[in-house]
Amino acid sequence: MCNYLHGPRQGGMYYFRRGIPEHLRPIVGRREWFFSLKTKDRAEAKRRVLQIESPRYDALLQAAQDEYARQPQSATPLPASDPFAGMTLEEFEGWQQQDREQRWQLSAEDDRMEEAEAWAANLPTDHKAALLLREAEENLNRYRDRYRRRKRRDQQQEAAPSLSMPQSAPSQSVAVSLTGLFDDYVKTGRLTPAIAKEWRSGIDRFVTFVGHDDARCVTQSDVLRWRNHARDEPQRNGEPRSPQRINAGYLAPLRAAFKHGISEMLIKHDPAAAVPKLHEVKQAKTRDRQFTKEEQQIILNAALKTEGEEGGGPYRTLARRWIPWLCAYTGARVNEMTQLRAEDVQQIDGHWIIQITPDAGRVKSKTFRNVPIHEHLIAQGFLAMVEGQGPGPIFYDPEKGEANAERGQYKKAGERLAAWVRSIGVTDPGIMPNHAWRHTFTSRAMDAGIDERSADYIKGHASVGVSRRNYTHHSVGPLAEQMSLFPRYDLGEPEPA
């Protein structure tokens, strides 16, 4: 039986293992004698143990014993910090695995190299050969080589610019303007001009609230106090702000600015990210979102009677007269109609259309569309009215105020129209006085059998799927045929001549 044969271990190789007597360990520099036999064949491993390793071990042990007998007092104990002292085979192999995976830090390797060299220097000269046998010598040399390589690498990294942070990154001792961060975010083009103006106002109010404009110094507590202040402070009408309003108008601008600063590596913390939004209570639905037949009749009949009215100016009168009818027969958003220009009313392939285009003002889809004009609008004299107005906006005065401003005249025209609808008797808070025409048009188009894709295109509703959105094109002729299916509105009384 071969008592000193062990394995196979990692890699399938067999090992020779035999202990060193305790009184000889300071001389040999080992607790055990163990080496790989460099074979996976058991018979060959046994041969090498008997013919090579055992004789070598016996010779080493005899030389150490002779030295111990001659000069026992000169045997220098191993340093207490010696990395190999007291190691078992399993411990040594564990160290080798860590070494292969580079888990040793440079400082630890430096210390171990110095300790190993000091240990080698303190051993008796006659026994230096025992220390430098096989793995011991290789380990020491590997320490030296790796130490030198890492030292050179660290010196090169110290000389080269750091890649972990751009050189343009601002020092944390330099203030970073919160309003500047937001202005940079606006330049990315992710906000409409109206939202950008509204959010910038919110940023300015926050800066006034905290008393400084340094994004670095804003804390989570500051943002939380700001949110609660907006919640508790009454509005001009004495009513509290809704959670939707606070989340969208007070927290959202801060979130956008800080998130942009983080992404551009201008700041290191986002105090708004951890501040929760206010819970938005979903309002109970008490009715359909489209106008009832009675509400349709109230608005459209009132619109017909505005032509002879005085006061409010000609543009306001035209808006009341035509915009409800235009929204009713197109399902368009109210501001897409209030920004309408005379040149947007065109004839294509023999069909009269309204071109809703970003050139006239904001279009949610940012894409133009040609909407056929319903025959009932033509019968009421819409084309003649447009021709009589001449080029330019039809429903607001471009000379009054900033027509192209973020909240320009066409937006104010829509707001005034909503107030007018409320004033004539459509007062149910569950219905939106302008937007409800989109729902009304959708329901009537479906009842009339109009193709869903055509109806979505006419009212400017986003199509579902890439194929519909990017590869579907609508010609005016087929759209006009679909529009001819849309029935006239029942006014409940004879129409004025």
One Martini backbone bead per residue (centre of mass of N, CA, C, O) as a GRO file, in nm:
protein
  497
    1MET     BB    1   0.096   0.037   0.023
    2CYS     BB    2   0.050   0.382  -0.061
    3ASN     BB    3   0.068   0.640   0.180
    4TYR     BB    4   0.167   0.906  -0.021
    5LEU     BB    5  -0.091   0.885  -0.196
    6HIS     BB    6  -0.284   1.137  -0.371
    7GLY     BB    7  -0.601   1.131  -0.507
    8PRO     BB    8  -0.740   1.293  -0.725
    9ARG     BB    9  -0.739   1.624  -0.807
   10GLN     BB   10  -0.715   1.898  -0.950
   11GLY     BB   11  -0.708   1.780  -1.287
   12GLY     BB   12  -0.637   1.459  -1.201
   13MET     BB   13  -0.399   1.464  -1.015
   14TYR     BB   14  -0.136   1.338  -0.838
   15TYR     BB   15  -0.005   1.314  -0.495
   16PHE     BB   16   0.253   1.394  -0.274
   17ARG     BB   17   0.249   1.307   0.090
   18ARG     BB   18   0.453   1.437   0.371
   19GLY     BB   19   0.567   1.480   0.674
   20ILE     BB   20   0.734   1.698   0.907
   21PRO     BB   21   0.911   1.720   1.157
   22GLU     BB   22   0.892   1.962   1.389
   23HIS     BB   23   1.214   2.001   1.448
   24LEU     BB   24   1.260   2.043   1.111
   25ARG     BB   25   1.094   2.283   0.997
   26PRO     BB   26   1.295   2.530   1.026
   27ILE     BB   27   1.494   2.404   0.813
   28VAL     BB   28   1.306   2.328   0.565
   29GLY     BB   29   1.028   2.513   0.553
   30ARG     BB   30   0.818   2.283   0.642
   31ARG     BB   31   0.540   2.069   0.715
   32GLU     BB   32   0.525   1.956   0.420
   33TRP     BB   33   0.553   1.706   0.158
   34PHE     BB   34   0.431   1.838  -0.159
   35PHE     BB   35   0.345   1.705  -0.488
   36SER     BB   36   0.309   1.681  -0.809
   37LEU     BB   37   0.308   1.396  -1.032
   38LYS     BB   38   0.206   1.450  -1.328
   39THR     BB   39  -0.046   1.235  -1.312
   40LYS     BB   40  -0.342   1.016  -1.391
   41ASP     BB   41  -0.189   0.758  -1.330
   42ARG     BB   42  -0.168   0.539  -1.077
   43ALA     BB   43   0.073   0.359  -1.147
   44GLU     BB   44   0.268   0.592  -1.208
   45ALA     BB   45   0.240   0.731  -0.933
   46LYS     BB   46   0.356   0.499  -0.763
   47ARG     BB   47   0.631   0.491  -0.897
   48ARG     BB   48   0.718   0.786  -0.825
   49VAL     BB   49   0.704   0.758  -0.523
   50LEU     BB   50   0.912   0.520  -0.491
   51GLN     BB   51   1.152   0.636  -0.696
   52ILE     BB   52   1.150   0.960  -0.620
   53GLU     BB   53   1.010   1.101  -0.368
   54SER     BB   54   1.100   0.922  -0.132
   55PRO     BB   55   1.405   0.953  -0.167
   56ARG     BB   56   1.408   1.260  -0.151
   57TYR     BB   57   1.286   1.280   0.131
   58ASP     BB   58   1.497   1.117   0.282
   59ALA     BB   59   1.736   1.302   0.210
   60LEU     BB   60   1.627   1.560   0.333
   61LEU     BB   61   1.579   1.454   0.620
   62GLN     BB   62   1.874   1.376   0.674
   63ALA     BB   63   1.998   1.658   0.637
   64ALA     BB   64   1.834   1.792   0.862
   65GLN     BB   65   1.924   1.608   1.093
   66ASP     BB   66   2.224   1.671   1.077
   67GLU     BB   67   2.194   1.975   1.131
   68TYR     BB   68   2.053   1.947   1.405
   69ALA     BB   69   2.289   1.796   1.543
   70ARG     BB   70   2.509   2.017   1.501
   71GLN     BB   71   2.298   2.298   1.493
   72PRO     BB   72   2.038   2.359   1.684
   73GLN     BB   73   2.087   2.667   1.765
   74SER     BB   74   2.080   2.782   1.445
   75ALA     BB   75   1.789   2.748   1.416
   76THR     BB   76   1.566   2.950   1.259
   77PRO     BB   77   1.281   3.067   1.304
   78LEU     BB   78   0.998   3.133   1.175
   79PRO     BB   79   0.812   3.366   1.100
   80ALA     BB   80   0.496   3.444   1.210
   81SER     BB   81   0.420   3.575   0.909
   82ASP     BB   82   0.443   3.331   0.747
   83PRO     BB   83   0.257   3.216   0.473
   84PHE     BB   84   0.349   2.886   0.503
   85ALA     BB   85   0.309   2.844   0.785
   86GLY     BB   86   0.099   2.571   0.867
   87MET     BB   87   0.026   2.453   0.601
   88THR     BB   88  -0.180   2.278   0.424
   89LEU     BB   89  -0.276   2.146   0.138
   90GLU     BB   90  -0.553   2.281   0.124
   91GLU     BB   91  -0.454   2.568   0.188
   92PHE     BB   92  -0.256   2.595  -0.046
   93GLU     BB   93  -0.466   2.550  -0.274
   94GLY     BB   94  -0.642   2.787  -0.195
   95TRP     BB   95  -0.427   2.999  -0.247
   96GLN     BB   96  -0.384   2.933  -0.549
   97GLN     BB   97  -0.670   3.006  -0.639
   98GLN     BB   98  -0.662   3.301  -0.551
   99ASP     BB   99  -0.419   3.373  -0.721
  100ARG     BB  100  -0.547   3.313  -0.999
  101GLU     BB  101  -0.796   3.525  -0.935
  102GLN     BB  102  -0.676   3.791  -0.814
  103ARG     BB  103  -0.731   3.851  -0.480
  104TRP     BB  104  -0.475   3.996  -0.446
  105GLN     BB  105  -0.342   4.265  -0.325
  106LEU     BB  106  -0.080   4.473  -0.354
  107SER     BB  107  -0.016   4.510  -0.054
  108ALA     BB  108  -0.012   4.209   0.021
  109GLU     BB  109   0.210   4.124  -0.179
  110ASP     BB  110   0.430   4.302  -0.071
  111ASP     BB  111   0.441   4.179   0.213
  112ARG     BB  112   0.492   3.882   0.127
  113MET     BB  113   0.753   3.927  -0.025
  114GLU     BB  114   0.920   4.038   0.211
  115GLU     BB  115   0.878   3.795   0.401
  116ALA     BB  116   0.994   3.577   0.215
  117GLU     BB  117   1.278   3.706   0.187
  118ALA     BB  118   1.343   3.713   0.490
  119TRP     BB  119   1.319   3.413   0.536
  120ALA     BB  120   1.543   3.328   0.336
  121ALA     BB  121   1.775   3.498   0.472
  122ASN     BB  122   1.752   3.347   0.772
  123LEU     BB  123   1.853   3.100   0.666
  124PRO     BB  124   2.063   2.868   0.637
  125THR     BB  125   2.286   2.823   0.388
  126ASP     BB  126   2.273   2.504   0.366
  127HIS     BB  127   1.932   2.539   0.324
  128LYS     BB  128   1.857   2.696   0.062
  129ALA     BB  129   1.787   2.459  -0.128
  130ALA     BB  130   1.523   2.378   0.015
  131LEU     BB  131   1.362   2.638  -0.040
  132LEU     BB  132   1.413   2.628  -0.373
  133LEU     BB  133   1.220   2.417  -0.412
  134ARG     BB  134   1.019   2.451  -0.652
  135GLU     BB  135   0.744   2.611  -0.542
  136ALA     BB  136   0.895   2.811  -0.365
  137GLU     BB  137   1.047   2.951  -0.593
  138GLU     BB  138   0.805   3.016  -0.773
  139ASN     BB  139   0.650   3.193  -0.574
  140LEU     BB  140   0.864   3.409  -0.533
  141ASN     BB  141   0.890   3.493  -0.832
  142ARG     BB  142   0.595   3.566  -0.876
  143TYR     BB  143   0.587   3.797  -0.681
  144ARG     BB  144   0.794   3.971  -0.819
  145ASP     BB  145   0.661   4.000  -1.098
  146ARG     BB  146   0.384   4.107  -1.012
  147TYR     BB  147   0.483   4.351  -0.861
  148ARG     BB  148   0.620   4.493  -1.098
  149ARG     BB  149   0.378   4.511  -1.289
  150ARG     BB  150   0.189   4.671  -1.097
  151LYS     BB  151   0.373   4.907  -1.055
  152ARG     BB  152   0.382   5.000  -1.348
  153ARG     BB  153   0.077   5.037  -1.386
  154ASP     BB  154   0.036   5.251  -1.163
  155GLN     BB  155   0.228   5.459  -1.286
  156GLN     BB  156   0.071   5.492  -1.552
  157GLN     BB  157  -0.202   5.581  -1.426
  158GLU     BB  158  -0.091   5.835  -1.284
  159ALA     BB  159   0.007   5.971  -1.558
  160ALA     BB  160  -0.266   5.928  -1.660
  161PRO     BB  161  -0.570   5.998  -1.732
  162SER     BB  162  -0.869   5.967  -1.603
  163LEU     BB  163  -1.151   5.743  -1.693
  164SER     BB  164  -1.382   5.767  -1.466
  165MET     BB  165  -1.368   6.089  -1.526
  166PRO     BB  166  -1.422   6.356  -1.674
  167GLN     BB  167  -1.247   6.652  -1.705
  168SER     BB  168  -1.529   6.824  -1.711
  169ALA     BB  169  -1.595   6.768  -1.438
  170PRO     BB  170  -1.715   6.913  -1.175
  171SER     BB  171  -1.658   7.044  -0.896
  172GLN     BB  172  -1.809   7.018  -0.578
  173SER     BB  173  -1.732   7.333  -0.519
  174VAL     BB  174  -1.918   7.393  -0.757
  175ALA     BB  175  -2.179   7.539  -0.870
  176VAL     BB  176  -2.510   7.417  -0.982
  177SER     BB  177  -2.751   7.515  -1.180
  178LEU     BB  178  -3.082   7.447  -1.192
  179THR     BB  179  -3.175   7.626  -1.428
  180GLY     BB  180  -2.951   7.525  -1.617
  181LEU     BB  181  -3.037   7.231  -1.627
  182PHE     BB  182  -3.317   7.286  -1.746
  183ASP     BB  183  -3.228   7.434  -2.002
  184ASP     BB  184  -3.073   7.190  -2.113
  185TYR     BB  185  -3.319   7.004  -2.130
  186VAL     BB  186  -3.482   7.173  -2.334
  187LYS     BB  187  -3.266   7.139  -2.570
  188THR     BB  188  -3.354   6.833  -2.634
  189GLY     BB  189  -3.678   6.844  -2.720
  190ARG     BB  190  -3.894   6.701  -2.502
  191LEU     BB  191  -4.048   6.974  -2.503
  192THR     BB  192  -4.283   7.181  -2.518
  193PRO     BB  193  -4.315   7.512  -2.503
  194ALA     BB  194  -4.541   7.513  -2.291
  195ILE     BB  195  -4.413   7.321  -2.084
  196ALA     BB  196  -4.145   7.469  -2.052
  197LYS     BB  197  -4.268   7.727  -1.934
  198GLU     BB  198  -4.414   7.599  -1.693
  199TRP     BB  199  -4.165   7.455  -1.564
  200ARG     BB  200  -3.986   7.705  -1.527
  201SER     BB  201  -4.173   7.833  -1.324
  202GLY     BB  202  -4.137   7.605  -1.114
  203ILE     BB  203  -3.833   7.640  -1.075
  204ASP     BB  204  -3.840   7.934  -0.978
  205ARG     BB  205  -4.015   7.879  -0.726
  206PHE     BB  206  -3.819   7.684  -0.590
  207VAL     BB  207  -3.579   7.875  -0.562
  208THR     BB  208  -3.732   8.071  -0.379
  209PHE     BB  209  -3.801   7.867  -0.155
  210VAL     BB  210  -3.488   7.777  -0.084
  211GLY     BB  211  -3.276   8.034  -0.162
  212HIS     BB  212  -3.144   7.881  -0.420
  213ASP     BB  213  -2.935   7.757  -0.729
  214ASP     BB  214  -2.810   7.483  -0.605
  215ALA     BB  215  -2.819   7.154  -0.685
  216ARG     BB  216  -2.619   7.034  -0.468
  217CYS     BB  217  -2.798   7.159  -0.209
  218VAL     BB  218  -3.027   6.984  -0.262
  219THR     BB  219  -3.271   6.816  -0.083
  220GLN     BB  220  -3.507   6.595   0.003
  221SER     BB  221  -3.640   6.787   0.204
  222ASP     BB  222  -3.694   7.019   0.006
  223VAL     BB  223  -3.885   6.863  -0.184
  224LEU     BB  224  -4.091   6.780   0.032
  225ARG     BB  225  -4.168   7.067   0.119
  226TRP     BB  226  -4.264   7.154  -0.162
  227ARG     BB  227  -4.492   6.953  -0.195
  228ASN     BB  228  -4.646   7.034   0.069
  229HIS     BB  229  -4.685   7.330  -0.002
  230ALA     BB  230  -4.858   7.280  -0.257
  231ARG     BB  231  -5.081   7.126  -0.099
  232ASP     BB  232  -5.148   7.357   0.133
  233GLU     BB  233  -5.169   7.576  -0.069
  234PRO     BB  234  -5.383   7.790  -0.182
  235GLN     BB  235  -5.551   7.911  -0.421
  236ARG     BB  236  -5.712   8.177  -0.548
  237ASN     BB  237  -5.998   8.014  -0.499
  238GLY     BB  238  -5.922   7.830  -0.225
  239GLU     BB  239  -5.829   7.577  -0.353
  240PRO     BB  240  -5.679   7.294  -0.375
  241ARG     BB  241  -5.451   7.112  -0.509
  242SER     BB  242  -5.402   6.866  -0.709
  243PRO     BB  243  -5.215   6.590  -0.742
  244GLN     BB  244  -5.174   6.619  -1.046
  245ARG     BB  245  -5.060   6.908  -1.037
  246ILE     BB  246  -4.816   6.852  -0.852
  247ASN     BB  247  -4.678   6.627  -1.014
  248ALA     BB  248  -4.665   6.791  -1.296
  249GLY     BB  249  -4.575   7.103  -1.184
  250TYR     BB  250  -4.359   7.038  -0.929
  251LEU     BB  251  -4.200   6.758  -0.968
  252ALA     BB  252  -4.128   6.712  -1.269
  253PRO     BB  253  -3.914   6.938  -1.314
  254LEU     BB  254  -3.711   6.827  -1.106
  255ARG     BB  255  -3.671   6.547  -1.220
  256ALA     BB  256  -3.566   6.637  -1.496
  257ALA     BB  257  -3.319   6.804  -1.406
  258PHE     BB  258  -3.169   6.590  -1.232
  259LYS     BB  259  -3.157   6.363  -1.439
  260HIS     BB  260  -2.990   6.525  -1.641
  261GLY     BB  261  -2.746   6.579  -1.454
  262ILE     BB  262  -2.670   6.283  -1.420
  263SER     BB  263  -2.636   6.201  -1.725
  264GLU     BB  264  -2.409   6.449  -1.754
  265MET     BB  265  -2.226   6.463  -1.493
  266LEU     BB  266  -2.294   6.731  -1.301
  267ILE     BB  267  -2.414   6.540  -1.085
  268LYS     BB  268  -2.461   6.297  -0.798
  269HIS     BB  269  -2.761   6.380  -0.714
  270ASP     BB  270  -3.127   6.289  -0.654
  271PRO     BB  271  -3.367   6.429  -0.450
  272ALA     BB  272  -3.640   6.361  -0.623
  273ALA     BB  273  -3.653   6.045  -0.652
  274ALA     BB  274  -3.747   5.981  -0.333
  275VAL     BB  275  -4.003   6.149  -0.385
  276PRO     BB  276  -4.320   6.102  -0.365
  277LYS     BB  277  -4.604   6.096  -0.499
  278LEU     BB  278  -4.914   6.180  -0.512
  279HIS     BB  279  -5.213   6.055  -0.473
  280GLU     BB  280  -5.435   5.966  -0.733
  281VAL     BB  281  -5.767   6.017  -0.756
  282LYS     BB  282  -6.013   5.856  -0.907
  283GLN     BB  283  -6.266   5.953  -1.079
  284ALA     BB  284  -6.586   5.929  -1.104
  285LYS     BB  285  -6.804   5.780  -1.337
  286THR     BB  286  -7.124   5.940  -1.443
  287ARG     BB  287  -7.053   5.951  -1.761
  288ASP     BB  288  -7.021   6.021  -2.067
  289ARG     BB  289  -6.780   6.191  -2.285
  290GLN     BB  290  -7.012   6.264  -2.450
  291PHE     BB  291  -7.251   6.424  -2.593
  292THR     BB  292  -7.555   6.489  -2.579
  293LYS     BB  293  -7.811   6.570  -2.771
  294GLU     BB  294  -7.882   6.823  -2.611
  295GLU     BB  295  -7.596   6.948  -2.605
  296GLN     BB  296  -7.560   6.969  -2.905
  297GLN     BB  297  -7.797   7.163  -2.953
  298ILE     BB  298  -7.711   7.395  -2.775
  299ILE     BB  299  -7.441   7.463  -2.916
  300LEU     BB  300  -7.517   7.474  -3.224
  301ASN     BB  301  -7.746   7.680  -3.200
  302ALA     BB  302  -7.577   7.902  -3.064
  303ALA     BB  303  -7.376   7.931  -3.299
  304LEU     BB  304  -7.588   8.029  -3.516
  305LYS     BB  305  -7.661   8.300  -3.328
  306THR     BB  306  -7.377   8.475  -3.350
  307GLU     BB  307  -7.367   8.645  -3.620
  308GLY     BB  308  -7.541   8.903  -3.487
  309GLU     BB  309  -7.351   8.974  -3.280
  310GLU     BB  310  -7.227   9.190  -3.027
  311GLY     BB  311  -6.930   9.190  -2.925
  312GLY     BB  312  -6.586   9.077  -2.880
  313GLY     BB  313  -6.546   9.063  -3.171
  314PRO     BB  314  -6.494   8.901  -3.472
  315TYR     BB  315  -6.323   8.655  -3.378
  316ARG     BB  316  -6.507   8.558  -3.149
  317THR     BB  317  -6.755   8.513  -3.323
  318LEU     BB  318  -6.630   8.309  -3.521
  319ALA     BB  319  -6.559   8.097  -3.309
  320ARG     BB  320  -6.849   8.040  -3.212
  321ARG     BB  321  -6.969   7.968  -3.492
  322TRP     BB  322  -6.743   7.735  -3.603
  323ILE     BB  323  -6.586   7.547  -3.405
  324PRO     BB  324  -6.807   7.352  -3.310
  325TRP     BB  325  -6.860   7.245  -3.601
  326LEU     BB  326  -6.575   7.150  -3.669
  327CYS     BB  327  -6.549   6.949  -3.432
  328ALA     BB  328  -6.806   6.781  -3.499
  329TYR     BB  329  -6.683   6.707  -3.815
  330THR     BB  330  -6.365   6.608  -3.707
  331GLY     BB  331  -6.251   6.565  -3.403
  332ALA     BB  332  -6.083   6.789  -3.324
  333ARG     BB  333  -5.886   6.984  -3.170
  334VAL     BB  334  -5.942   7.297  -3.072
  335ASN     BB  335  -5.651   7.418  -3.150
  336GLU     BB  336  -5.663   7.316  -3.450
  337MET     BB  337  -5.890   7.536  -3.509
  338THR     BB  338  -5.795   7.813  -3.383
  339GLN     BB  339  -5.524   7.803  -3.588
  340LEU     BB  340  -5.661   7.854  -3.840
  341ARG     BB  341  -5.610   7.908  -4.184
  342ALA     BB  342  -5.695   8.000  -4.494
  343GLU     BB  343  -5.460   7.824  -4.639
  344ASP     BB  344  -5.577   7.544  -4.508
  345VAL     BB  345  -5.794   7.579  -4.725
  346GLN     BB  346  -5.843   7.321  -4.969
  347GLN     BB  347  -5.802   7.176  -5.302
  348ILE     BB  348  -5.818   6.814  -5.365
  349ASP     BB  349  -5.926   6.638  -5.616
  350GLY     BB  350  -6.211   6.805  -5.573
  351HIS     BB  351  -6.156   6.842  -5.258
  352TRP     BB  352  -6.235   6.972  -4.958
  353ILE     BB  353  -5.990   7.088  -4.717
  354ILE     BB  354  -5.824   7.050  -4.401
  355GLN     BB  355  -5.506   7.156  -4.299
  356ILE     BB  356  -5.337   7.005  -4.043
  357THR     BB  357  -5.059   7.199  -3.919
  358PRO     BB  358  -4.757   7.296  -3.769
  359ASP     BB  359  -4.747   7.579  -3.912
  360ALA     BB  360  -4.994   7.696  -3.731
  361GLY     BB  361  -4.920   7.492  -3.488
  362ARG     BB  362  -4.996   7.276  -3.260
  363VAL     BB  363  -4.935   6.920  -3.302
  364LYS     BB  364  -4.932   6.632  -3.142
  365SER     BB  365  -4.807   6.451  -3.388
  366LYS     BB  366  -4.633   6.639  -3.587
  367THR     BB  367  -4.856   6.599  -3.824
  368PHE     BB  368  -5.007   6.616  -4.101
  369ARG     BB  369  -5.358   6.662  -4.221
  370ASN     BB  370  -5.635   6.567  -4.435
  371VAL     BB  371  -5.960   6.710  -4.399
  372PRO     BB  372  -6.263   6.666  -4.483
  373ILE     BB  373  -6.535   6.855  -4.574
  374HIS     BB  374  -6.838   6.882  -4.481
  375GLU     BB  375  -7.131   6.952  -4.643
  376HIS     BB  376  -7.263   7.119  -4.411
  377LEU     BB  377  -7.047   7.341  -4.402
  378ILE     BB  378  -7.076   7.436  -4.690
  379ALA     BB  379  -7.383   7.505  -4.668
  380GLN     BB  380  -7.320   7.736  -4.440
  381GLY     BB  381  -7.047   7.901  -4.560
  382PHE     BB  382  -6.743   7.842  -4.501
  383LEU     BB  383  -6.589   7.916  -4.764
  384ALA     BB  384  -6.683   8.210  -4.779
  385MET     BB  385  -6.565   8.299  -4.512
  386VAL     BB  386  -6.266   8.239  -4.575
  387GLU     BB  387  -6.242   8.420  -4.825
  388GLY     BB  388  -6.320   8.688  -4.665
  389GLN     BB  389  -6.063   8.693  -4.470
  390GLY     BB  390  -5.812   8.591  -4.575
  391PRO     BB  391  -5.509   8.571  -4.496
  392GLY     BB  392  -5.470   8.385  -4.219
  393PRO     BB  393  -5.609   8.399  -3.938
  394ILE     BB  394  -5.950   8.345  -3.830
  395PHE     BB  395  -5.974   8.333  -3.478
  396TYR     BB  396  -5.736   8.552  -3.464
  397ASP     BB  397  -5.527   8.822  -3.380
  398PRO     BB  398  -5.199   8.869  -3.484
  399GLU     BB  399  -5.169   9.172  -3.357
  400LYS     BB  400  -5.255   9.036  -3.084
  401GLY     BB  401  -5.011   8.973  -2.934
  402GLU     BB  402  -4.863   8.646  -2.918
  403ALA     BB  403  -4.930   8.426  -3.159
  404ASN     BB  404  -4.648   8.231  -3.114
  405ALA     BB  405  -4.677   8.165  -2.843
  406GLU     BB  406  -4.716   7.925  -2.616
  407ARG     BB  407  -4.980   8.109  -2.520
  408GLY     BB  408  -5.158   8.202  -2.746
  409GLN     BB  409  -5.438   8.306  -2.906
  410TYR     BB  410  -5.548   8.018  -2.979
  411LYS     BB  411  -5.569   7.926  -2.682
  412LYS     BB  412  -5.754   8.149  -2.578
  413ALA     BB  413  -5.986   8.084  -2.766
  414GLY     BB  414  -6.046   7.805  -2.637
  415GLU     BB  415  -6.102   7.908  -2.348
  416ARG     BB  416  -6.338   8.098  -2.422
  417LEU     BB  417  -6.518   7.878  -2.545
  418ALA     BB  418  -6.558   7.710  -2.288
  419ALA     BB  419  -6.695   7.937  -2.127
  420TRP     BB  420  -6.932   7.970  -2.322
  421VAL     BB  421  -7.053   7.686  -2.294
  422ARG     BB  422  -7.120   7.722  -1.996
  423SER     BB  423  -7.305   7.984  -2.031
  424ILE     BB  424  -7.536   7.811  -2.215
  425GLY     BB  425  -7.572   7.518  -2.019
  426VAL     BB  426  -7.296   7.341  -2.009
  427THR     BB  427  -7.235   7.230  -1.665
  428ASP     BB  428  -7.121   6.959  -1.654
  429PRO     BB  429  -6.831   6.838  -1.493
  430GLY     BB  430  -6.822   6.554  -1.669
  431ILE     BB  431  -6.767   6.761  -1.908
  432MET     BB  432  -6.596   6.867  -2.193
  433PRO     BB  433  -6.656   7.149  -2.387
  434ASN     BB  434  -6.446   7.052  -2.625
  435HIS     BB  435  -6.340   6.746  -2.617
  436ALA     BB  436  -6.620   6.596  -2.656
  437TRP     BB  437  -6.617   6.596  -2.972
  438ARG     BB  438  -6.433   6.348  -3.010
  439HIS     BB  439  -6.630   6.143  -2.888
  440THR     BB  440  -6.870   6.206  -3.067
  441PHE     BB  441  -6.740   6.143  -3.340
  442THR     BB  442  -6.665   5.849  -3.282
  443SER     BB  443  -6.952   5.740  -3.233
  444ARG     BB  444  -7.082   5.833  -3.504
  445ALA     BB  445  -6.883   5.689  -3.693
  446MET     BB  446  -6.946   5.403  -3.596
  447ASP     BB  447  -7.255   5.411  -3.654
  448ALA     BB  448  -7.196   5.480  -3.975
  449GLY     BB  449  -6.946   5.286  -4.076
  450ILE     BB  450  -6.673   5.396  -4.040
  451ASP     BB  451  -6.361   5.361  -4.078
  452GLU     BB  452  -6.136   5.345  -3.829
  453ARG     BB  453  -5.884   5.459  -3.969
  454SER     BB  454  -6.019   5.711  -4.084
  455ALA     BB  455  -6.118   5.828  -3.816
  456ASP     BB  456  -5.840   5.853  -3.683
  457TYR     BB  457  -5.717   6.041  -3.893
  458ILE     BB  458  -5.916   6.279  -3.881
  459LYS     BB  459  -5.871   6.319  -3.553
  460GLY     BB  460  -5.562   6.243  -3.479
  461HIS     BB  461  -5.514   5.942  -3.410
  462ALA     BB  462  -5.318   5.709  -3.303
  463SER     BB  463  -5.182   5.444  -3.431
  464VAL     BB  464  -5.155   5.098  -3.425
  465GLY     BB  465  -4.859   5.037  -3.496
  466VAL     BB  466  -4.618   5.056  -3.738
  467SER     BB  467  -4.777   5.005  -3.995
  468ARG     BB  468  -4.995   5.224  -3.955
  469ARG     BB  469  -4.805   5.469  -3.885
  470ASN     BB  470  -4.577   5.437  -4.143
  471TYR     BB  471  -4.753   5.275  -4.402
  472THR     BB  472  -5.009   5.456  -4.390
  473HIS     BB  473  -5.207   5.608  -4.651
  474HIS     BB  474  -5.418   5.899  -4.717
  475SER     BB  475  -5.655   5.971  -4.934
  476VAL     BB  476  -5.890   6.200  -5.013
  477GLY     BB  477  -6.109   6.041  -5.160
  478PRO     BB  478  -6.170   5.813  -4.947
  479LEU     BB  479  -6.222   6.013  -4.716
  480ALA     BB  480  -6.467   6.155  -4.844
  481GLU     BB  481  -6.644   5.902  -4.854
  482GLN     BB  482  -6.649   5.863  -4.548
  483MET     BB  483  -6.765   6.145  -4.474
  484SER     BB  484  -7.045   6.100  -4.625
  485LEU     BB  485  -7.150   5.905  -4.385
  486PHE     BB  486  -7.178   6.143  -4.209
  487PRO     BB  487  -7.412   6.276  -4.024
  488ARG     BB  488  -7.620   6.499  -3.947
  489TYR     BB  489  -7.722   6.718  -3.720
  490ASP     BB  490  -7.968   6.734  -3.473
  491LEU     BB  491  -8.135   7.037  -3.374
  492GLY     BB  492  -8.467   7.031  -3.316
  493GLU     BB  493  -8.474   7.267  -3.536
  494PRO     BB  494  -8.491   7.496  -3.750
  495GLU     BB  495  -8.283   7.628  -3.963
  496PRO     BB  496  -8.140   7.893  -4.055
  497ALA     BB  497  -8.109   8.068  -4.357
   0.00000   0.00000   0.00000
